[in-house]
């Protein structure tokens, strides 16, 4: 493993490669949650709010 | 008046990405789900102000984003946070909350200023255009672009600094590298 001098902080050349990976990591993390779908608590919440609404009117 | 079934379907369809947005913003699954819940309560209470035919998802994201921002401001005041100790409480959470492979990334993400973080997530993960993200964040398109750029640069620094400190790729860094190889 190559040692990195303390002064060699985020040169633009390094940045581009890292930034591509950041984009992929961000989407992977996000899509992991999206793929979990709709938890039951939110389906139930919507039904409950809907019922309340009907009773009020 | 009961909720229009098609409206209800649109709201439910937006929930998975609302959760992803909330978790990415807050770095904490429990708080994120509370945010989503509060968003849905507010949305249904104000459903009359939603204009049918416009983007339901963007409307809900706007509500959630505003809730998060006001909660963030409130908490900062409560803890009299001079410099980032609130961010520290955020970053201490993610490891228990999500997959280990995303822990380091989430920890870096919550170190970003909230305006940069939300811009990056909306454009880089939620799939909104710069124009839509600007509408959600109530700012100019140019502002969103520069926030996204600054967020990417800062994250690159944070990830790079971490690997220097670690003196070698740790588990999460290897996951980033592996993701790059796909």
gemmi code that builds the backbone of each chain (N, CA, C; Angstrom):
import gemmi

chains = {
    "A": [
        ("UNK", (0.835, -1.203, 0.000), (0.000, 0.000, 0.000), (0.865, 1.245, 0.000)),
        ("UNK", (0.532, 2.126, -0.869), (1.280, 3.354, -1.028), (0.950, 4.324, 0.096)),
        ("UNK", (1.946, 4.927, 0.688), (1.663, 5.924, 1.714), (1.368, 7.255, 1.039)),
        ("UNK", (0.456, 7.978, 1.638), (0.057, 9.254, 1.060), (0.586, 10.368, 1.957)),
        ("UNK", (1.306, 11.273, 1.363), (1.856, 12.391, 2.140), (0.716, 13.241, 2.674)),
        ("UNK", (0.875, 13.756, 3.902), (-0.201, 14.548, 4.513), (-0.612, 15.748, 3.660)),
        ("UNK", (0.288, 16.255, 2.858), (-0.028, 17.431, 2.044), (-0.848, 17.058, 0.808)),
        ("UNK", (-0.892, 15.775, 0.469), (-1.540, 15.349, -0.778), (-3.039, 15.173, -0.611)),
        ("UNK", (-3.657, 16.104, 0.085), (-5.073, 16.004, 0.396), (-5.919, 16.360, -0.821)),
        ("UNK", (-6.746, 15.423, -1.254), (-7.732, 15.639, -2.316), (-7.239, 16.479, -3.482)),
        ("UNK", (-6.312, 15.956, -4.208), (-5.972, 16.556, -5.493), (-7.112, 16.250, -6.458)),
        ("UNK", (-7.388, 17.163, -7.376), (-8.496, 16.966, -8.314), (-8.409, 15.656, -9.094)),
        ("UNK", (-7.195, 15.217, -9.402), (-7.027, 13.980, -10.165), (-7.592, 12.789, -9.401)),
        ("UNK", (-7.331, 12.762, -8.117), (-7.838, 11.706, -7.262), (-9.354, 11.839, -7.122)),
        ("UNK", (-9.800, 13.082, -7.059), (-11.197, 13.371, -6.775), (-12.180, 12.755, -7.757)),
        ("UNK", (-11.838, 12.766, -9.017), (-12.797, 12.326, -10.024), (-13.195, 10.858, -9.831)),
        ("UNK", (-12.197, 10.044, -9.634), (-12.411, 8.624, -9.406), (-13.237, 8.392, -8.141)),
        ("UNK", (-12.843, 9.084, -7.088), (-13.547, 8.955, -5.811), (-14.990, 9.414, -5.959)),
        ("UNK", (-15.191, 10.500, -6.731), (-16.543, 11.043, -6.858), (-17.480, 10.124, -7.628)),
        ("UNK", (-16.961, 9.407, -8.590), (-17.772, 8.403, -9.281), (-18.234, 7.357, -8.286)),
        ("UNK", (-17.319, 6.930, -7.438), (-17.656, 5.918, -6.435), (-18.636, 6.450, -5.405)),
        ("UNK", (-18.486, 7.727, -5.068), (-19.427, 8.341, -4.131), (-20.841, 8.304, -4.699)),
        ("UNK", (-20.970, 8.639, -5.980), (-22.286, 8.598, -6.622), (-22.887, 7.210, -6.585)),
        ("UNK", (-22.067, 6.224, -6.843), (-22.553, 4.834, -6.833), (-22.941, 4.391, -5.425)),
        ("UNK", (-22.121, 4.794, -4.474), (-22.387, 4.418, -3.082), (-23.674, 5.078, -2.579)),
        ("UNK", (-23.858, 6.345, -2.949), (-25.064, 7.074, -2.555), (-26.312, 6.382, -3.112)),
        ("UNK", (-26.273, 6.032, -4.375), (-27.439, 5.372, -4.976), (-27.660, 3.973, -4.399)),
        ("UNK", (-26.575, 3.264, -4.131), (-26.701, 1.915, -3.560), (-27.381, 1.979, -2.196)),
        ("UNK", (-26.947, 2.932, -1.381), (-27.514, 3.095, -0.046), (-28.995, 3.472, -0.133)),
        ("UNK", (-29.285, 4.405, -1.029), (-30.645, 4.907, -1.205), (-31.572, 3.806, -1.738)),
        ("UNK", (-31.104, 3.126, -2.777), (-31.926, 2.088, -3.407), (-32.154, 0.899, -2.481)),
        ("UNK", (-31.213, 0.684, -1.572), (-31.387, -0.379, -0.592), (-32.633, -0.115, 0.261)),
        ("UNK", (-32.849, 1.136, 0.628), (-34.038, 1.499, 1.413), (-35.291, 1.434, 0.535)),
        ("UNK", (-35.185, 1.979, -0.668), (-36.341, 1.961, -1.580), (-36.837, 0.527, -1.791)),
        ("UNK", (-35.896, -0.402, -1.907), (-36.274, -1.797, -2.188), (-36.991, -2.451, -1.009)),
        ("UNK", (-36.963, -1.810, 0.159), (-37.696, -2.362, 1.307), (-39.207, -2.141, 1.176)),
        ("UNK", (-39.614, -1.349, 0.218), (-41.036, -1.143, -0.024), (-41.703, -0.280, 1.036)),
        ("UNK", (-43.001, -0.482, 1.224), (-43.778, 0.328, 2.169), (-43.994, -0.469, 3.460)),
        ("UNK", (-43.381, -0.059, 4.567), (-43.626, -0.758, 5.833), (-45.104, -0.693, 6.220)),
        ("UNK", (-45.573, -1.744, 6.877), (-46.994, -1.835, 7.249), (-47.489, -0.608, 8.011)),
        ("UNK", (-46.605, -0.062, 8.862), (-47.067, 1.045, 9.709), (-47.604, 2.208, 8.877)),
        ("UNK", (-47.075, 2.380, 7.667), (-47.523, 3.515, 6.860), (-48.822, 3.200, 6.109)),
        ("UNK", (-49.008, 1.935, 5.753), (-50.281, 1.532, 5.162), (-51.389, 1.727, 6.202)),
        ("UNK", (-51.091, 1.273, 7.434), (-52.077, 1.408, 8.518), (-52.348, 2.868, 8.851)),
        ("UNK", (-51.280, 3.649, 8.862), (-51.433, 5.078, 9.161), (-52.370, 5.752, 8.161)),
        ("UNK", (-52.171, 5.462, 6.895), (-53.014, 6.080, 5.869), (-54.476, 5.672, 6.029)),
        ("UNK", (-54.708, 4.385, 6.335), (-56.091, 3.930, 6.542), (-56.708, 4.646, 7.734)),
        ("UNK", (-55.910, 4.776, 8.795), (-56.411, 5.414, 10.010), (-56.745, 6.883, 9.741)),
        ("UNK", (-55.850, 7.581, 9.075), (-56.084, 8.998, 8.776), (-57.305, 9.160, 7.885)),
        ("UNK", (-57.456, 8.236, 6.968), (-58.580, 8.267, 6.045), (-59.906, 8.081, 6.788)),
        ("UNK", (-59.921, 7.152, 7.743), (-61.135, 6.912, 8.542), (-61.499, 8.129, 9.370)),
        ("UNK", (-60.492, 8.714, 10.016), (-60.713, 9.923, 10.819), (-61.371, 10.994, 9.965)),
        ("UNK", (-60.842, 11.121, 8.784), (-61.312, 12.115, 7.845), (-62.792, 11.911, 7.518)),
        ("UNK", (-63.143, 10.651, 7.302), (-64.534, 10.338, 6.959), (-65.481, 10.644, 8.107)),
        ("UNK", (-65.004, 10.349, 9.336), (-65.857, 10.578, 10.495), (-66.107, 12.063, 10.729)),
        ("UNK", (-65.084, 12.857, 10.406), (-65.213, 14.290, 10.635), (-66.202, 14.949, 9.680)),
        ("UNK", (-66.338, 14.400, 8.494), (-67.179, 15.083, 7.517), (-68.582, 14.527, 7.464)),
    ],
    "B": [
        ("UNK", (-65.033, 14.085, 3.625), (-64.458, 13.637, 2.353), (-63.369, 12.615, 2.607)),
        ("UNK", (-63.455, 11.485, 1.967), (-62.391, 10.506, 2.146), (-61.337, 10.705, 1.060)),
        ("UNK", (-60.191, 10.111, 1.318), (-59.070, 10.279, 0.398), (-59.356, 9.580, -0.920)),
        ("UNK", (-59.202, 10.301, -1.973), (-59.329, 9.736, -3.315), (-58.385, 8.542, -3.471)),
        ("UNK", (-58.909, 7.384, -3.922), (-58.047, 6.193, -3.992), (-56.799, 6.388, -4.857)),
        ("UNK", (-56.931, 7.148, -5.925), (-55.750, 7.334, -6.775), (-54.718, 8.218, -6.069)),
        ("UNK", (-55.232, 9.160, -5.280), (-54.356, 10.014, -4.480), (-53.630, 9.180, -3.437)),
        ("UNK", (-54.404, 8.300, -2.807), (-53.850, 7.415, -1.801), (-52.740, 6.543, -2.400)),
        ("UNK", (-52.987, 6.022, -3.596), (-51.973, 5.202, -4.273), (-50.705, 6.008, -4.563)),
        ("UNK", (-50.902, 7.244, -4.972), (-49.735, 8.088, -5.264), (-48.915, 8.351, -4.003)),
        ("UNK", (-49.633, 8.571, -2.890), (-48.929, 8.819, -1.630), (-48.148, 7.566, -1.221)),
        ("UNK", (-48.824, 6.427, -1.265), (-48.160, 5.174, -0.873), (-46.968, 4.860, -1.775)),
        ("UNK", (-47.142, 5.139, -3.056), (-46.054, 4.847, -4.001), (-44.807, 5.672, -3.700)),
        ("UNK", (-45.014, 6.830, -3.077), (-43.876, 7.709, -2.790), (-43.161, 7.333, -1.492)),
        ("UNK", (-43.808, 6.493, -0.669), (-43.255, 6.197, 0.657), (-41.847, 5.589, 0.625)),
        ("UNK", (-41.575, 4.590, -0.232), (-40.216, 4.023, -0.210), (-39.123, 5.066, -0.463)),
        ("UNK", (-39.343, 5.963, -1.419), (-38.282, 6.938, -1.669), (-38.289, 8.067, -0.634)),
        ("UNK", (-39.458, 8.346, -0.043), (-39.482, 9.292, 1.083), (-38.643, 8.766, 2.242)),
        ("UNK", (-38.777, 7.482, 2.502), (-37.977, 6.864, 3.580), (-36.491, 6.933, 3.256)),
        ("UNK", (-36.157, 6.626, 2.014), (-34.745, 6.656, 1.619), (-34.182, 8.068, 1.771)),
        ("UNK", (-34.991, 9.056, 1.391), (-34.589, 10.456, 1.544), (-34.396, 10.785, 3.023)),
        ("UNK", (-35.364, 10.388, 3.851), (-35.322, 10.710, 5.275), (-34.146, 10.022, 5.977)),
        ("UNK", (-33.891, 8.776, 5.607), (-32.769, 8.052, 6.227), (-31.443, 8.669, 5.794)),
        ("UNK", (-31.337, 9.025, 4.524), (-30.105, 9.649, 4.038), (-29.876, 11.007, 4.697)),
        ("UNK", (-30.964, 11.749, 4.905), (-30.849, 13.065, 5.534), (-30.471, 12.972, 6.993)),
        ("UNK", (-31.158, 12.088, 7.722), (-31.018, 12.081, 9.174), (-29.984, 11.073, 9.654)),
        ("UNK", (-29.672, 10.088, 8.844), (-28.708, 9.065, 9.250), (-29.232, 8.128, 10.310)),
        ("UNK", (-30.541, 8.134, 10.526), (-31.109, 7.369, 11.624), (-32.480, 6.833, 11.201)),
        ("UNK", (-32.624, 5.522, 11.194), (-33.841, 4.910, 10.654), (-35.072, 5.270, 11.477)),
        ("UNK", (-34.954, 5.226, 12.799), (-36.121, 5.510, 13.638), (-36.597, 6.949, 13.453)),
        ("UNK", (-35.647, 7.862, 13.454), (-36.039, 9.252, 13.281), (-36.583, 9.490, 11.880)),
        ("UNK", (-36.006, 8.801, 10.929), (-36.472, 8.922, 9.552), (-37.919, 8.462, 9.437)),
        ("UNK", (-38.246, 7.344, 10.052), (-39.620, 6.847, 9.958), (-40.599, 7.778, 10.672)),
        ("UNK", (-40.155, 8.402, 11.765), (-40.993, 9.415, 12.408), (-41.214, 10.605, 11.480)),
        ("UNK", (-40.172, 10.979, 10.772), (-40.283, 12.082, 9.809), (-41.271, 11.740, 8.697)),
        ("UNK", (-41.196, 10.517, 8.208), (-42.109, 10.090, 7.144), (-43.541, 10.104, 7.670)),
        ("UNK", (-43.710, 9.594, 8.886), (-45.047, 9.578, 9.490), (-45.616, 10.988, 9.599)),
        ("UNK", (-44.806, 11.908, 10.127), (-45.237, 13.297, 10.283), (-45.554, 13.922, 8.916)),
        ("UNK", (-44.747, 13.544, 7.924), (-44.979, 14.037, 6.562), (-46.340, 13.587, 6.038)),
        ("UNK", (-46.666, 12.313, 6.269), (-47.940, 11.781, 5.774), (-49.117, 12.433, 6.498)),
        ("UNK", (-48.962, 12.636, 7.806), (-50.037, 13.288, 8.569), (-50.291, 14.690, 8.012)),
        ("UNK", (-49.210, 15.432, 7.817), (-49.355, 16.797, 7.276), (-49.913, 16.798, 5.858)),
        ("UNK", (-49.433, 15.852, 5.073), (-49.868, 15.800, 3.678), (-51.373, 15.558, 3.603)),
        ("UNK", (-51.852, 14.593, 4.388), (-53.285, 14.280, 4.331), (-54.119, 15.421, 4.883)),
        ("UNK", (-53.585, 16.101, 5.904), (-54.312, 17.234, 6.474), (-54.412, 18.382, 5.463)),
        ("UNK", (-53.444, 18.422, 4.551), (-53.408, 19.531, 3.582), (-53.597, 19.062, 2.147)),
        ("UNK", (-54.216, 17.897, 2.009), (-54.312, 17.292, 0.678), (-55.068, 18.196, -0.301)),
        ("UNK", (-55.952, 19.042, 0.241), (-56.718, 19.946, -0.625), (-55.812, 20.940, -1.339)),
        ("UNK", (-54.644, 21.208, -0.747), (-53.751, 22.176, -1.387), (-52.843, 21.529, -2.437)),
        ("UNK", (-52.930, 20.191, -2.541), (-52.181, 19.526, -3.612), (-52.942, 19.670, -4.919)),
        ("UNK", (-52.232, 20.080, -5.965), (-52.882, 20.250, -7.255), (-52.756, 18.962, -8.061)),
        ("UNK", (-53.898, 18.299, -8.306), (-53.849, 17.042, -9.066), (-53.154, 17.259, -10.410)),
        ("UNK", (-52.385, 16.278, -10.799), (-51.662, 16.409, -12.062), (-50.238, 16.904, -11.874)),
        ("UNK", (-49.967, 17.534, -10.710), (-48.584, 17.920, -10.441), (-47.878, 16.759, -9.739)),
        ("UNK", (-46.611, 16.932, -9.481), (-45.777, 15.850, -8.987), (-46.004, 15.590, -7.491)),
        ("UNK", (-46.735, 14.499, -7.193), (-47.034, 14.148, -5.800), (-45.755, 13.907, -5.012)),
        ("UNK", (-44.829, 13.211, -5.640), (-43.589, 12.881, -4.972), (-42.831, 14.156, -4.561)),
        ("UNK", (-42.723, 15.099, -5.468), (-42.021, 16.354, -5.165), (-42.738, 17.120, -4.050)),
        ("UNK", (-44.058, 17.067, -4.065), (-44.849, 17.753, -3.028), (-44.547, 17.152, -1.656)),
        ("UNK", (-44.534, 15.812, -1.583), (-44.257, 15.133, -0.316), (-42.805, 15.362, 0.135)),
        ("UNK", (-41.882, 15.336, -0.811), (-40.473, 15.597, -0.472), (-40.306, 17.000, 0.118)),
        ("UNK", (-41.066, 17.961, -0.433), (-40.989, 19.321, 0.084), (-41.436, 19.386, 1.536)),
        ("UNK", (-42.534, 18.683, 1.840), (-43.036, 18.671, 3.214), (-41.994, 18.034, 4.140)),
        ("UNK", (-41.470, 16.893, 3.727), (-40.500, 16.191, 4.572), (-39.237, 17.033, 4.772)),
        ("UNK", (-38.792, 17.632, 3.708), (-37.579, 18.456, 3.782), (-37.775, 19.620, 4.758)),
        ("UNK", (-38.928, 20.267, 4.707), (-39.179, 21.382, 5.614), (-39.284, 20.921, 7.058)),
        ("UNK", (-39.907, 19.765, 7.278), (-39.974, 19.206, 8.628), (-38.571, 18.918, 9.159)),
        ("UNK", (-37.751, 18.319, 8.317), (-36.390, 17.995, 8.741), (-35.617, 19.262, 9.086)),
        ("UNK", (-35.749, 20.266, 8.247), (-35.000, 21.499, 8.480), (-35.438, 22.191, 9.763)),
        ("UNK", (-36.749, 22.201, 10.031), (-37.168, 22.885, 11.256), (-36.791, 22.068, 12.492)),
        ("UNK", (-36.823, 20.754, 12.355), (-36.371, 19.910, 13.471), (-34.876, 20.099, 13.717)),
        ("UNK", (-34.126, 20.181, 12.639), (-32.678, 20.348, 12.735), (-32.337, 21.661, 13.449)),
        ("UNK", (-33.036, 22.725, 13.033), (-32.786, 24.029, 13.663), (-33.132, 23.986, 15.138)),
        ("UNK", (-34.267, 23.348, 15.439), (-34.728, 23.273, 16.816), (-33.708, 22.521, 17.674)),
        ("UNK", (-33.266, 21.386, 17.176), (-32.308, 20.589, 17.953), (-30.991, 21.311, 18.145)),
        ("UNK", (-30.589, 22.005, 17.126), (-29.327, 22.748, 17.252), (-29.434, 23.767, 18.360)),
        ("UNK", (-30.581, 24.427, 18.426), (-30.778, 25.409, 19.501), (-30.782, 24.725, 20.850)),
        ("UNK", (-31.487, 23.608, 20.932), (-31.623, 22.915, 22.211), (-30.272, 22.518, 22.792)),
        ("UNK", (-29.420, 21.988, 21.952), (-28.129, 21.535, 22.470), (-27.061, 22.628, 22.411)),
        ("UNK", (-27.486, 23.834, 21.970), (-26.563, 24.954, 21.820), (-25.273, 24.496, 21.160)),
        ("UNK", (-25.464, 24.040, 19.992), (-24.410, 23.358, 19.271), (-23.539, 24.371, 18.550)),
        ("UNK", (-22.381, 24.660, 19.109), (-21.486, 25.602, 18.456), (-20.954, 25.021, 17.169)),
        ("UNK", (-20.429, 23.855, 17.265), (-19.793, 23.305, 16.065), (-19.921, 21.790, 15.984)),
        ("UNK", (-21.040, 21.371, 15.438), (-21.115, 19.988, 14.984), (-21.323, 18.902, 16.020)),
        ("UNK", (-21.634, 19.230, 17.280), (-21.853, 18.108, 18.188), (-23.181, 17.425, 17.875)),
        ("UNK", (-24.119, 18.192, 17.262), (-25.336, 17.529, 16.807), (-25.021, 16.552, 15.672)),
        ("UNK", (-24.141, 16.993, 14.800), (-23.713, 16.091, 13.725), (-23.046, 14.848, 14.308)),
        ("UNK", (-22.345, 15.029, 15.428), (-21.708, 13.879, 16.068), (-22.743, 12.883, 16.585)),
        ("UNK", (-23.850, 13.384, 17.133), (-24.886, 12.467, 17.605), (-25.487, 11.726, 16.412)),
        ("UNK", (-25.559, 12.421, 15.279), (-26.091, 11.764, 14.091), (-25.173, 10.641, 13.644)),
        ("UNK", (-23.900, 10.943, 13.614), (-23.010, 9.961, 13.001), (-22.747, 8.781, 13.923)),
        ("UNK", (-23.101, 8.926, 15.218), (-22.904, 7.794, 16.115), (-23.972, 6.721, 15.892)),
        ("UNK", (-25.041, 7.102, 15.191), (-26.174, 6.192, 15.040), (-26.070, 5.162, 13.904)),
        ("UNK", (-25.602, 5.560, 12.752), (-25.888, 4.747, 11.568), (-25.482, 3.285, 11.664)),
        ("UNK", (-24.421, 2.996, 12.411), (-23.918, 1.631, 12.369), (-24.918, 0.622, 12.902)),
        ("UNK", (-25.710, 1.043, 13.886), (-26.712, 0.105, 14.396), (-27.907, 0.041, 13.455)),
        ("UNK", (-28.053, 1.055, 12.643), (-29.305, 1.220, 11.921), (-29.333, 0.586, 10.546)),
        ("UNK", (-28.202, 0.448, 9.959), (-28.259, 0.000, 8.585), (-27.219, -1.050, 8.315)),
        ("UNK", (-27.120, -1.366, 7.060), (-26.119, -2.337, 6.684), (-24.725, -1.782, 6.949)),
        ("UNK", (-23.873, -2.639, 7.431), (-22.510, -2.238, 7.765), (-21.811, -1.623, 6.551)),
        ("UNK", (-22.115, -2.147, 5.384), (-21.411, -1.673, 4.191), (-21.678, -0.201, 3.899)),
        ("UNK", (-22.798, 0.345, 4.418), (-23.097, 1.744, 4.168), (-22.746, 2.647, 5.352)),
        ("UNK", (-22.272, 2.046, 6.439), (-22.090, 2.809, 7.681), (-21.108, 3.963, 7.499)),
        ("UNK", (-19.986, 3.684, 6.888), (-18.985, 4.730, 6.750), (-19.486, 5.841, 5.831)),
        ("UNK", (-20.183, 5.424, 4.779), (-20.700, 6.415, 3.851), (-21.739, 7.304, 4.527)),
        ("UNK", (-22.633, 6.681, 5.287), (-23.644, 7.476, 6.002), (-23.002, 8.421, 6.996)),
        ("UNK", (-21.967, 7.943, 7.669), (-21.281, 8.787, 8.650), (-20.677, 10.008, 7.962)),
        ("UNK", (-20.129, 9.804, 6.764), (-19.567, 10.931, 6.014), (-20.675, 11.866, 5.549)),
        ("UNK", (-21.777, 11.276, 5.107), (-22.902, 12.060, 4.587), (-23.467, 13.019, 5.641)),
        ("UNK", (-23.618, 12.547, 6.868), (-24.206, 13.421, 7.903), (-23.230, 14.498, 8.378)),
        ("UNK", (-21.973, 14.411, 7.946), (-21.038, 15.486, 8.278), (-21.197, 16.686, 7.343)),
        ("UNK", (-21.897, 16.490, 6.243), (-22.108, 17.604, 5.315), (-23.102, 18.591, 5.913)),
        ("UNK", (-22.951, 19.880, 5.589), (-23.996, 20.836, 5.958), (-25.318, 20.384, 5.337)),
        ("UNK", (-26.439, 20.570, 6.052), (-27.718, 20.050, 5.563), (-28.107, 20.538, 4.172)),
        ("UNK", (-27.765, 21.768, 3.830), (-28.179, 22.243, 2.504), (-27.436, 21.511, 1.392)),
        ("UNK", (-26.177, 21.161, 1.649), (-25.427, 20.386, 0.654), (-25.916, 18.940, 0.605)),
        ("UNK", (-26.194, 18.403, 1.793), (-26.624, 17.007, 1.882), (-27.930, 16.797, 1.122)),
        ("UNK", (-28.908, 17.666, 1.382), (-30.215, 17.472, 0.732), (-30.100, 17.647, -0.781)),
        ("UNK", (-29.285, 18.608, -1.214), (-29.130, 18.829, -2.660), (-28.518, 17.597, -3.326)),
        ("UNK", (-27.475, 17.059, -2.694), (-26.807, 15.884, -3.260), (-27.755, 14.686, -3.346)),
        ("UNK", (-28.531, 14.459, -2.293), (-29.431, 13.302, -2.273), (-30.533, 13.454, -3.324)),
        ("UNK", (-31.135, 14.649, -3.371), (-32.248, 14.866, -4.304), (-31.812, 14.664, -5.755)),
        ("UNK", (-30.634, 15.177, -6.078), (-30.157, 15.096, -7.462), (-29.439, 13.776, -7.733)),
        ("UNK", (-28.626, 13.352, -6.770), (-27.767, 12.195, -7.005), (-28.417, 10.855, -6.744)),
        ("UNK", (-29.508, 10.842, -5.953), (-30.128, 9.553, -5.623), (-31.631, 9.525, -5.890)),
        ("UNK", (-32.347, 10.599, -5.549), (-33.802, 10.584, -5.717), (-34.215, 10.729, -7.170)),
        ("UNK", (-33.306, 11.206, -7.993), (-33.594, 11.307, -9.414), (-34.340, 12.571, -9.813)),
        ("UNK", (-34.332, 13.583, -8.948), (-34.954, 14.853, -9.334), (-33.990, 15.646, -10.212)),
        ("UNK", (-34.571, 16.446, -11.102), (-33.750, 17.347, -11.905), (-33.274, 18.491, -11.003)),
        ("UNK", (-32.290, 19.249, -11.495), (-31.839, 20.417, -10.732), (-33.006, 21.375, -10.493)),
        ("UNK", (-33.870, 21.498, -11.496), (-35.007, 22.412, -11.373), (-35.972, 21.944, -10.282)),
        ("UNK", (-36.260, 20.636, -10.283), (-37.171, 20.100, -9.256), (-36.551, 20.223, -7.868)),
        ("UNK", (-35.272, 19.913, -7.770), (-34.591, 20.021, -6.476), (-34.606, 21.467, -5.980)),
        ("UNK", (-34.431, 22.406, -6.903), (-34.460, 23.819, -6.526), (-35.840, 24.212, -5.997)),
        ("UNK", (-36.897, 23.672, -6.626), (-38.252, 23.964, -6.163), (-38.477, 23.378, -4.771)),
        ("UNK", (-37.997, 22.145, -4.548), (-38.169, 21.491, -3.247), (-37.428, 22.279, -2.162)),
        ("UNK", (-36.237, 22.745, -2.466), (-35.416, 23.461, -1.475), (-35.656, 24.967, -1.487)),
        ("UNK", (-36.555, 25.417, -2.342), (-36.893, 26.837, -2.430), (-35.656, 27.701, -2.617)),
        ("UNK", (-34.870, 27.355, -3.612), (-33.712, 28.188, -3.932), (-33.495, 28.171, -5.449)),
        ("UNK", (-32.487, 28.901, -5.898), (-32.206, 28.993, -7.332), (-31.536, 27.711, -7.839)),
        ("UNK", (-31.734, 27.441, -9.122), (-31.134, 26.253, -9.742), (-29.605, 26.292, -9.612)),
        ("UNK", (-29.024, 27.467, -9.823), (-27.569, 27.614, -9.699), (-27.071, 27.284, -8.295)),
        ("UNK", (-27.898, 27.637, -7.310), (-27.542, 27.332, -5.917), (-27.492, 25.829, -5.692)),
        ("UNK", (-28.493, 25.118, -6.242), (-28.510, 23.657, -6.117), (-27.264, 23.061, -6.774)),
        ("UNK", (-26.940, 23.545, -7.953), (-25.764, 23.006, -8.658), (-24.500, 23.192, -7.838)),
        ("UNK", (-24.334, 24.384, -7.272), (-23.089, 24.604, -6.528), (-23.093, 23.807, -5.216)),
        ("UNK", (-24.276, 23.620, -4.622), (-24.338, 22.795, -3.405), (-23.987, 21.341, -3.695)),
        ("UNK", (-24.494, 20.846, -4.815), (-24.187, 19.464, -5.191), (-22.682, 19.303, -5.429)),
        ("UNK", (-22.104, 20.278, -6.118), (-20.662, 20.210, -6.372), (-19.851, 20.254, -5.085)),
        ("UNK", (-20.243, 21.147, -4.200), (-19.509, 21.247, -2.933), (-19.681, 19.986, -2.104)),
        ("UNK", (-20.895, 19.416, -2.151), (-21.157, 18.177, -1.396), (-20.271, 17.044, -1.904)),
        ("UNK", (-20.156, 16.934, -3.218), (-19.333, 15.854, -3.786), (-17.866, 16.030, -3.413)),
        ("UNK", (-17.402, 17.269, -3.509), (-16.006, 17.540, -3.165), (-15.729, 17.235, -1.699)),
        ("UNK", (-16.651, 17.677, -0.850), (-16.465, 17.483, 0.589), (-16.500, 15.989, 0.945)),
        ("UNK", (-17.452, 15.259, 0.349), (-17.541, 13.822, 0.605), (-16.271, 13.117, 0.148)),
        ("UNK", (-15.767, 13.546, -1.006), (-14.527, 12.943, -1.508), (-13.408, 13.151, -0.499)),
        ("UNK", (-13.361, 14.351, 0.056), (-12.353, 14.639, 1.085), (-12.547, 13.750, 2.295)),
        ("UNK", (-13.792, 13.677, 2.751), (-14.075, 12.894, 3.960), (-13.717, 11.423, 3.766)),
        ("UNK", (-14.081, 10.886, 2.613), (-13.790, 9.476, 2.361), (-12.284, 9.259, 2.219)),
        ("UNK", (-11.630, 10.214, 1.556), (-10.181, 10.089, 1.350), (-9.444, 10.211, 2.670)),
        ("UNK", (-9.888, 11.174, 3.502), (-9.248, 11.376, 4.795), (-9.393, 10.122, 5.651)),
        ("UNK", (-10.587, 9.538, 5.593), (-10.799, 8.329, 6.379), (-9.815, 7.238, 5.995)),
        ("UNK", (-9.608, 7.074, 4.705), (-8.747, 5.957, 4.317), (-7.284, 6.254, 4.640)),
        ("UNK", (-6.917, 7.532, 4.673), (-5.557, 7.869, 5.103), (-5.388, 7.558, 6.584)),
        ("UNK", (-6.389, 7.976, 7.360), (-6.342, 7.702, 8.804), (-6.260, 6.211, 9.078)),
        ("UNK", (-7.015, 5.479, 8.319), (-7.052, 4.034, 8.534), (-5.795, 3.333, 8.023)),
        ("UNK", (-5.060, 4.046, 7.221), (-3.850, 3.494, 6.633), (-4.142, 2.251, 5.819)),
        ("UNK", (-5.226, 2.283, 5.123), (-5.562, 1.149, 4.270), (-7.060, 1.042, 4.191)),
        ("UNK", (-7.564, 0.425, 3.130), (-9.013, 0.359, 2.960), (-9.650, -0.503, 4.049)),
        ("UNK", (-10.596, 0.068, 4.752), (-11.340, -0.753, 5.702), (-12.527, -1.363, 4.963)),
        ("UNK", (-13.370, -1.983, 5.726), (-14.474, -2.714, 5.122), (-15.387, -1.857, 4.240)),
        ("UNK", (-15.779, -0.707, 4.810), (-16.709, 0.148, 4.064), (-16.046, 0.710, 2.813)),
        ("UNK", (-14.765, 1.034, 2.931), (-14.058, 1.564, 1.774), (-13.969, 0.507, 0.685)),
        ("UNK", (-13.743, -0.728, 1.111), (-13.696, -1.807, 0.114), (-15.048, -1.956, -0.579)),
        ("UNK", (-16.127, -1.729, 0.179), (-17.457, -1.805, -0.422), (-17.614, -0.723, -1.485)),
        ("UNK", (-17.076, 0.455, -1.203), (-17.126, 1.538, -2.189), (-16.352, 1.131, -3.435)),
        ("UNK", (-15.172, 0.573, -3.205), (-14.339, 0.174, -4.329), (-15.032, -0.939, -5.130)),
        ("UNK", (-15.629, -1.892, -4.417), (-16.305, -2.981, -5.087), (-17.477, -2.475, -5.902)),
        ("UNK", (-18.204, -1.500, -5.326), (-19.350, -0.913, -6.044), (-18.875, -0.272, -7.338)),
        ("UNK", (-17.660, 0.285, -7.301), (-17.106, 0.921, -8.478), (-16.755, -0.071, -9.577)),
        ("UNK", (-16.561, -1.310, -9.182), (-16.149, -2.327, -10.147), (-17.308, -2.989, -10.874)),
        ("UNK", (-18.509, -2.771, -10.328), (-19.668, -3.428, -10.932), (-19.939, -2.909, -12.324)),
    ],
}
model = gemmi.Model(1)
for chain_id, residues in chains.items():
    chain = gemmi.Chain(chain_id)
    for i, (resn, *xyz) in enumerate(residues, 1):
        res = gemmi.Residue()
        res.name, res.seqid = resn, gemmi.SeqId(i, " ")
        for name, pos in zip(("N", "CA", "C"), xyz):
            atom = gemmi.Atom()
            atom.name, atom.element = name, gemmi.Element(name[0])
            atom.pos, atom.b_iso = gemmi.Position(*pos), 0.0
            res.add_atom(atom)
        chain.add_residue(res)
    model.add_chain(chain)
structure = gemmi.Structure()
structure.add_model(model)
structure.setup_entities()
